[in-house]
Amino acid sequence: MKKKLRLSMFRIGTPARPGQGLRVGATRRPPRGVSKERWVAEGYFDVWMPALAPSEKLVAELLKKQKGPAAAFEKALDRYERELLSHADSRQTVEFVAQVATRTPISIGCFCEDETRCHRSRLYKIIVEHAAKS
């Protein structure tokens, strides 16, 4: 029996919405100047998982290409996907999130304003694909 995936996306710093479940920060770095104790209370995220984020070098490239042509941004997202799935720790983190999302609501977040021009849109797709395989 196929389980329903309970996965969504959010922008870090926005208030939690009903049904979002566990809010996971999929960023390379946590918010500057915000202590871990304030992450949840101030709407950042419940848990930080940098293993789901692009490398620092790729973050810089994605940010540079966000405002440019869609094709160039998609190529950078392709590099992110290859990078994410080529390392056991990040691949296993994807698997973990996919399994959790079949049992309870989970949301993945980043600081980017436009989720269509953010790595979290590709991460969402990758998690959905991994959940479908299990």
Order of alpha helices (4+ residues) and beta strands (2+ residues): beta-beta-beta-alpha-alpha-alpha-beta-alpha
